[in-house]
Amino acid sequence: MTSSGPRRVAVPPARPLVVFDGDCGFCRFWIERWKSVSGGRLDYAPYQEVAGRFDEIPEAEFRRAVQLVLPSGEVFGAAHAVVRALAEIPGKGHWLTLYRVPGIRPIVELAYRLTAANRGLASRFTRILWGGVSAKPTYARASALFLRLLALSYLAAFVSLWVQVDGLIGPRGILPADRFLEWVRGQTGNERYWLVPTLAWLSPGAGMLHFLCGAGAVVSLAVLLGIAPTLGLFLAWVFYLSLSSVGQIFLGYQWDALLLETGLLAIFLSPPAWRLRVSSLRPPSETTRRLLLWLLFRLMFSSGVVKLGSGDPAWRSLTALRHHYETQPLPTWLAWFFHQQPPSFQEVSCVFLFFVELAVPFLVFLPRHGKLVAFAFLVTLQVLIALTGNYAFFNLLAVALCVLLIDDAAFFRLSSRAKRGSSPSGGEDATVRRWPRAFLLPFAAIILFASTVQLALTILRSTGKIPRPAIAVVRWIEPLRSVNRYGLFAVMTTRRPEIVVEGSDDGRTWKEYEFRWKPGDLRRPPGFVAPHQPRLDWQMWFAALGSLEENPWFLNFLARLLQGEPSVVRLLRTNPFPAGPPRYVRAQLDDYHFTDRATRRSSGAWWRREPLGLYCPVVSREMLR
């Protein structure tokens, strides 16, 4: 089937008219799809009804290809008709421009002929990918739910940090923020405000830290309730960036970066209104939604790439999950049960993990059915991770991104409104207020470019293979912490050293400090603590994998124990020296393992441990003077 080229009709229509084969199911599906995006700018009719009006067009042409009849009388057929029809829709003219590029037209026409010659196969393929919903998918409900889940993630992050901030980065904390900013001031000039973007420059004391946490919690709650979403998301991003910039190692986790990157993009997804009402939902910015899906792809795909790219034999031999459940930072009690499963179960689980991280993310870019399948697999993985490990608000935030894969028609089928015979909204609303394209498109281009470079760096694992100007762009925006590299557990830890901190008044009798959530007491079951993140417990896991020299903050922690600093002691489960701080402290290193079923039945112990030696020698109060 070939296009017969432009011809003219004697009696043209008042508006552009698309004429199609009404007996072709494939044609009917896509005509309905066009109707949902053309906004009344085109008319549509089966040739069986209108062929008599256009004697100049042979009936065989109508049967072989779609025809476009313009008000000027010109007629275009096949692929040319398709791109000319798209050009009548605002924002779609680039398809006609592309079609006119030398060498493109023959390829497009060939693709059209092959599709038209195999309409039955094309129709089945369309049904598989798009289902029975011919209208262009809209994502208003998904966006509203995403914004609320993001607000909940922000709320968890702010409140979780608030109860720890004094002991972590307060003036008497382990790594005081005010001393950090003082050091930065001494090392830099005015560029410090860009290199360390934080409101704490106004006042680096405890009052500002509490304001940032408290105000962040308030605006997050407001967005969760649907109040001033755009303003609230902007303030939440500013407040969390301010905290992350002075949080040093305690706010350097991937989910902190993911929250900032997601939060920045969400500002441009949220409706510029004072209330987020389900009854007045409108389609979100398609540009921003696609950037968020690109973020979801990078997050998941990078996690698989780093595992294979690291060359770690545990991942390549599919044995990594034999170790993961007991060696991860803060396991739950369910992790103990997963650890007891046979090697074959762990290997199959590892294959499933690689499938979800390396293959499923590509489904994000497919039509609606591909997106729904991706949603099912990705959310299943996040639930399994949350059941066996405590990863703060990471799983909640990842699920929020996955929600953007669900179109309104899928939400509609699950809603009670379907039982009352109502229908989901379709198409774009021309009255929706948007961010100006003159601002949004350059912003999106910068984000897309920088994030692509970050993904390339993750895959190539070398800056030498990336052009220097590209690296310069990434480094320039790096202080905003909002375009990041991802990839958890590139190398699987196969052992679990734990630091045991002890204090003594006489240097002979030692008492152990018990942490709130990391393993200590062998009979205490691992607990569920997410979305709260006990950041000192987490940092102790990292410290145990390295040496004392690699973790200088640890000496600050011991110093605060010797001083009996209340804000730091409150980060622990127990204080074995309630009457006053000890005179000496030290740190031992023990090797922890989950017990087996028989041991737990007989002793009630979840863990067993073996001494590995000294981690930090004795530090006395006199040494601090």
Steps between C-alpha positions, in 0.01 A plus 500: 500500500660826392393857528356633179646844575317830544182530298201735529127459550237728356296535821740524796384470863477795736767348730777247442333161457667167572335220303570143611382144446207449737527121469859498633526453878857627502389816320205557734725466807748761382232737371349498850847571636540796263165638605618514861804716413385712207267716708234537228746636243438206267189320380489125449280276287510145359529494123192277488300811595676781311659342191214629286597859582846456351472340156856610427636237744467137380338266750809279485702787643262528794535127566878503477586809704365774721428824311521859624281755319587863579268803470724613212391193306838330522502127574782301658514126553677238710787613725497849349136534605589396855779754548300777332208426733733512801629836380149639551535435874699758702832362615501213245640682198845353556378169354442665161838673524668168572310335214644756259860429600679339204500122532231486770193500272576163328556335838174634645302404190647148507407463866147614417469250213623212715256591777207538258580165339490329839209675669387189686841450661533873565157502664591213734831665582318825575255324732788338687678831560208740535213275605148605414551866590538693177502849654837651579585402861478775758672495838318754716413258781842339493661841528281598795583176682869539413507850650343377822740205528789737436367730771480201734863416417602858573304491828672177608841641408455827687347350815753216508789744481341744742518258794871436431629829365647630827708189560613468139577855379391731781750732673585220748442217256738256337565717191379852583358685201623838626862381511463353151374830361778684682754274331338554158507877556871483569570297185289691246370841406152601387473181295431322828132591468480293182737223610307451825146628432329522837289742698725416794736770374252744656538338840692171540378421851252250638210740449541498123536121488178460696325758283600316182377167635182641653407726210577219258264271689226765495517570126521126428185444704331784313579339163381166634168667582488659155578856610718722277682205340737692275609747767523225761715278278732788419549583869544133592773469236677816624483388864623146430779627276602734782519210744675265257765761424607517865415142597837370376522118519173472689295626205703351218281200420357425158143549618588849620621577148197324348263705716659825383500399132141376514395804700650745251321341204174472695486877539432522127255209502275640771204718398560874555197528728435549868320167539561155359143375452409164352181653360696750290793292383661597170765322290848574637796631307595221260858626482545482876326163528737355242800639689375327814460172311852548365611539862321175590674325212842631604442406862412138424724436199805652671447268797534200270785645295724571800459145628620348174753776428674462835621153411395376843506117485208473741269674253640326193464157659146583623602433861473859629163450669642219709678779690283807449225439753738476797767746383278792393511804730176460696317175424149423624400179676356378169852516357594221743237275341609588145858421599397147599379414149702252290768614251272426203244749634768767539629444148152520346439815705822646361387427142167669577686802640713538188193459279315775685798736509640445150206400278180632659611869501480505119127426527463849647534641147240268344127580463257458787502120538880497511489769765248303709717187483801709604300641791412149624859374491664813638258539789531130584876544529460806721260315730741208534785738581288681760399172663858384549695822557464850642586750230342813644253660257669353191236237427214745550667747264571233238136386511391862458697515175347170389150643550560730204477191278127457572270686264161640596312223319669239723415706809147536374447126472600461863288788627146486629402759239513228235209328668292813456561511127724807490800519273857612538607831366686490172714735301675821584320800643599815316420711807753328726758744630853386420849610570609718205658288227773761466610402852398134521664378179851640574472370856398155372783504246759572770360228729485246216855579387653491848313184602605325178861586577455362852357176361789478253744543788326219685524267200850596383640549854748759373494874439772459238248366248266797536566837328640757742224760436241239600686424822527874567120542476443214744752635749357850474151389610631237743458718814122493447507122556210469257649315201671191635655161438335196655577137567476319833711201614741499207717265705328258735631493855552135595574558869353715773751663734332700774661768717434448872553822698587461867564737788676463834560701815812312608645352179426145617123457507339579166134564426351484150299780339194356326389664175135542417477298180829349389580146627626479855316276746500156340145423619347827376320439168576736210216750480308712253595867521450643147407761385695637797876477447720477809794662328760429767413127488533508123835678512629245749442230236719688252764571763528130586581420135797738510769603745510764770724714280237493225228617741633798696147593607503195728752663733266799528225260600717344772596847621133591544446183705790593725343843543160346571343722232121445544410557133741225392419258782130528404587343164575174685264242648673483837739712704695271737631808684189692613677667792771656285711432193768229513869577531600269217341373177614249240359311202523129430418328171281189493390282210121454496300225326138394507440185702345192341155366579618252763705757689218752509254237624733390778647832611267768365799675343466664161872569470830336585826690518873442513764754611722641223720732706537865589349769276599804706741495796411648834423871495496681834339820619843642565590462134227749406659784699 
